[in-house]
Amino acid sequence: MPRPEPTAPAWPLRRPRPPRAAAAGSPQGFLPALALFAGLRLAGILAVILTNELRGHPLVRNLAHSWDSRWYLHIATHGYGHLIWVGPTGAVQTDWAFFPLYPALIRALTIVPPLTPGQAALLIAWTAAGVAAYGVYRVGHLLYGRGVATALVALWAALPHAVELTLAYTESLFAALAAWSLYCVLKDRWLWAGTLAALAGLSRPSGFAVGAAVCLTAGYEALRRRGRAPARVWAGALLAPLGWLAYVLWVGSCTGDVLGGYFSVQSAWGSRFDFGAGSLRFLKALLLHGGGVVYPAALLIVAASVLLFVLLYLERAPLALVVFSGVLLLLVLGGSGSFSSKPRFLLPAFPLLIPMARALARTWWLHRSPAVVVYGALALVSLLAGAYVTAVAHSPL
């Protein structure tokens, strides 16, 4: 009898649902998770408003006009090439560092009055946060069932830095596109996966993490089938990086250096991949001189993310989720820039929470009271941390 031909090593592209799970498309199953997510994030907004009131600041201005938000609003109003800032080191910082999808959506909404750019920015961010939460739920439900999916959304809403899902930032938009692109990969809908990945690549610099996840998973699928993957797999892989590449090349053409111009723009902002040298310098300075509250907390979040990634890998989560989370984590560990912003860069990496979600779901069914206490503590920390970094701290978000 002939021996079977060897195949590629097994890595789950998609895990079957548990037999007792409810239908993945059931909207009723998602309603408790949506209510929990919306309630906690609304409480986070109210905590920011209350903190502003206590400090005598405008109640809602910092929701739409904090740090990078002002650049996005200026791009939405005036377009690119009109805002230049000379940084503390003398580097000329331009608005080309900010990707176009979010300001384009803001501009589209402000065509119809009476929305101001700030109001449009918040409406997009809040809507995208809800869409992202539903995408996170669908990914969790497809792989592990309703209990884990609900726990996954609940944990994502209660992250210490989850307040940034409700600010005028790109994280919620990027997370929505990433979650649904990954879901489409798991469902073998490659054209949708590639299209959403391309849009994610237009949303922020780390958007190519979604394209990498789609392309590498498609490559593995082709390897597993010995090059006989369906045409839709190849089409999805070709589409996935186009958004990010198009913007990078456009910025390069504007600066006169097609291949290197975008990276020069980012370098002026202190943002470059230095293989962890900047992170090591930060760690040394933190150990020698301290850093208040924000910077040690950021270090703790990044360290916890490394541990969660190891757990995600050890339980052999689907390849697309591992690649997506791994690329985002690599960019955070190996990239320079303000360390206080690094938790925000990890916010869309919801698959890192899967090991915790599975543990929380098991605890909920076995010992409900401890699960409630643990989650209540996480939610309280999230509300306090969100109010502090938004309305009190002066560190970059």
N, C-alpha and C positions, 0 to 999 in steps of 0.2 A: 504494500500500500504506500503511495507517495506521501512524503511528509508535507504538512501544510506550510505555506510560505510564511516567513516571519512578517509580523506587522509592527507598526510603530508602538512604543510603550503606551500603555493605557493611561489616559488622563481624562477625567470626566469633562466633556463639553457641557453636559446637562445632566443633572441628577433627577431621577424620577420622583414624583411627589409621593409622600406617604399615602397609603391606601385610604386612610380615614380623613384626609384633607378635603375641605370643601372645594367647590369648583373655583379655579383660579380667576375666572372672570366675574365672580359674584360680587356686585357692588355692596351688598349688605354686609359681607364679611369685612370689608374695608372700613365701614363707617365708624366702628369704635376706634380704630387706629387713626383715622382722619380727625375724629373729635379730640383725641388725646393730643395729636400733633398740633392742631389749630389752637386748642386751649392753652397748651404750654407756651407756644410761640406768642400768642396774644398776651399772656401773662408776662412774657419777656419784654414786649413792647411797653406794657403798662409800667413795668419796673423801671425801664429807661425814662419814661415820662415822669414818674414819681421822683426819681433821682435828680432829674433836671429841675423839677419844681423845688426840691429841697436845696439845691445849689444856686437857685436864682438864674438858671439858664433858660433859653427858649425851649419850650416843651418838646417839640418834635423836630427841630431843625437838624439835629445831628443824626437823625434817621436817614436823611436824604443828602446831607452835605458834609459828610465826614471823609477826610483824607481823599482816597481815590475817587469817591463819588463825585467830587467837584470836577474832576477831569472828565469823567463820563458825561456829566451834564453840559460841560462846555463844548465837548465834541458834538453832542446831540444838537446843540443850539447853533454852533458856528462851523462845524466840520473840522477836519484835520488841518494841521499846519498853522494854527492861529494862537497856540498857547505854548510858551517856552519858559522854563524856569531854570535858574542857575542854582545848582545845589550847593551845600556847605563846602564841598571840596572844589568848587569851581566848574564841575561838569555841567554841560548844557543838557537839560532834560526836556524832552519834547513829548507831545501827546501821541506820537507814533508808537509809544510803548503799550498803548491800550487798544485791545482788539475791538473790532467794529460792530459785532452783532448787537450787543446791549445798547450802545448809543443809537444805533439805527432803529431799534424797536422803540426807544424813547422818542426819537424824532417822529416816527410814524404815528405814535399816539397823540403827540401834541399838535398834530395837524388839525385835529378836531377839538375846538375849545369846549369847556373851559379848563382843561387839564394843563397845569404848569409842568415843566420838565421834571421837577422834583417829585410831583405827585405821580406823573407817568412812570418815573423810575421805581417808585415804591410799589405801584400797582403791578408792574411787571415782576418785580422781585417776589412779592407776596404770592402772586398767581403761580409763578414758576416753582416756588417752594412747595405749594400744594401739589402741583403736577409731579415734582420730584418725589414727594412723600408717597404718592400713589405708585410711582415707578419702583421705589424701594420696596414697597409692600408686594408688588407683583413679582419681583425677583425673589424675595424671601418666600412667598407663597408657592411659587413654582418649584422651588428646590426643597423646602422643608415643611410646608403647610402653614395653616392660618396662625397658630400660636406663635411660631418663630417669626413669621412675617410681622405680626402685631408688635412683638417685642423689638424687632429690628427698627421699625418706624419710631417706637417709643424711645429707644436709646438714641437714635439719631436726633430726635427733637430735644433730648436732654443733654447733649454734649455741652461742655463748658463754653465753647465758642459758637454755639448754634444761633446766638443772637444775630450773627452776620448773615443768616438766611433771610432776615427781615429788614436788613439795611439796603441801601441803594448800591449794592455790590453785585458782582457777576456770579457769585458762588451758587445761588439758587438756580439761576438759568443754566449754568454749566452742569450742576447736579441733575437737573431734570433731563437734559439731553443725554448725559452719560448713563443715567439709570435706564432710560428707555432704549438706548442703543444696546446696552448690555443685555437687557431683556430680549431684544430682537435676536441677538446672537444665540442666546439660550434656546429660543424658539425656532432657530434656523431661518429667520427672515432676514437674509443677508443684505438685500437692497435697502431695506429700512434701516438696518444697523449701520451700513455705510453712510447713508444720507444723514442720519442723526449724528454720527461721529464727525462728519464734515462740518456740520453746524456747530458742534461742540468745539471744533478746532478754530472756529471764528469767534468764540466767546471769550477765551482768555489764553495766555501763553501756555499753560499746562494742558490745554485742550487736546494736544496730540496724544495724551495718555489714552484717550478713548480710541483714537485711530490705531495706536499701537496694539491695544487689546483686540480690536477687530482684525487687524492684519495678521497678528501672530496666531490667533485662533483659527483664522482662515488657512494660514500656512500649515498649521497642525492638522486641520481637517483634510487638506490636500495630501499631506504626507501619509495620514492614516489610510486614505483611499488610493495611495500610490499614484498621485497625480490625476486621478479621474474624478475630482470634485466637480459638482455641477457648476455651470457658468455663473449662476447667481452668487456663488461663494467668491469667485474671482472678481466679479463686478463690485460686490460689497467691499472687498479689500482695496480695490482701486479707488473707490469713492472716499473711503474713510479719511485719508490724510489730506484731501484736496483743500479743505477750508483753511487749515493751518498753513499749508505750503503757499496757498494763494496770497494770504496776507503777508507772510514773511517776505515773499518775493516782491510784493507790491511796495512794502516799506523799503526794501533794498533798492528798487528802481527809483524811488523818490530821493534816496540819499546818494545815488550815484554808484552804489556798491551792491549789485543785485544779490550776491550770495552772503555778504557779510554785513550789510547795512543795518539790518534789523538787530543783529547781535551787538553792534556798536551802540545802537540806541538803548538797548537794555543795559549794557555795561555802564552807560552814563548814569543810570538809575541805581547802580550798585548791584544789579541783578545779573549774575552769570554763573555758569556751572564750574565750580573750582574744585570738585572732587572732595568736598568736605572741609577744605582749609578754613573757610569762613566760620563754619560751625564749630570747629575746634578752637579757633581764636575766641569765639563767643563763650564757649564752655570754660576756657582758661580765665577770661575776664570775670565771668560770673563767680567762679570759685574764689578768685582773689579779692574781688571788690563787692560782691553781692549785686542784687538787681531789683530791689523792691519786691513787688508781687507778680507783675505781669511776666517777667522774663523767666523766673523759676517755674511758674505755672506752664509757660510755653514749653520749657524743656521737659517737664513731666508729661505733658500731652504727647510730645514727639516720642519720648521713650516708651510710653504706653502703646503708641501706634506701632512701634517696631515689634514689641512683644505680641500684639494682636496679629500682625502680619505673619509672624512665625506660626502662630496657632492656626491661622487661616490656611497657610501652606500645608501644615502637618495633617490637617483633616481633609486635604485634597479637594478643596473647593473647586468649582469649575475654572478652567484655565483663563477665561476672559476676565473673571473677577480678580484672580491672582495677579494677572499682568497689569490690569488697570490700577489696582491698589499699589502694586510694587513700583510702577513708574512714578506715581505721585509721591510715594515715600522716598524714592531715590532722588527726585528733584528737591525735596525738602532737605534731605540729609546732605546732598552734594552741592546745593546751590547756596550762593551768598545772599546778602540782603538782611533786612531787619529780622531778628529771630522772633520778635513778637507777632509777626505776620504768618509764621509757619503753621500754627494750628489752623488758620483760615484756609491755607492751601490744601490742608488735609480734609477739610470739611466734606467735600464731595466723595471722599473715599469710604462710602458707607459699607462696602463689603468687609472692612476691617472689624466691624461690629458683629459680624455673624457668629463668631464663637461666643461672645457675651450674650447675644440674643438667644442662642440655643440653650445656654446655661440658665438664663432668666426664665425662659419658657418652661424648662423642666422644674425649676424651683417654684414657679407659680402653681403648677398642678400638684406638687407634692407638699409644699409648705408655703401657703399663700401669704401669711403675715410677714415673714422675713423678706419676701420679694417686694411687698408693698413698702416696707421700711427702706430697703436698699434703693428702690426706684425713687421714692420720695426724697431721699437724701441727694440723689443725683440731680433731680429736678430743681431742688432748692439751690444747689451749687451753681447750676446752669443759670438760673435767674439772677443770682447775686453777681456771678462772674460777668454776665452779659451787661448788666447795668454798670458795673465798675469799668470795664474796658471801653464802653461807649460814652459814658457821661462823666467819668472821674479821671481815669488814667490819661496820660498824654502820649502814650506809646502808639506807634503806627498800628492800625488794625490790619 
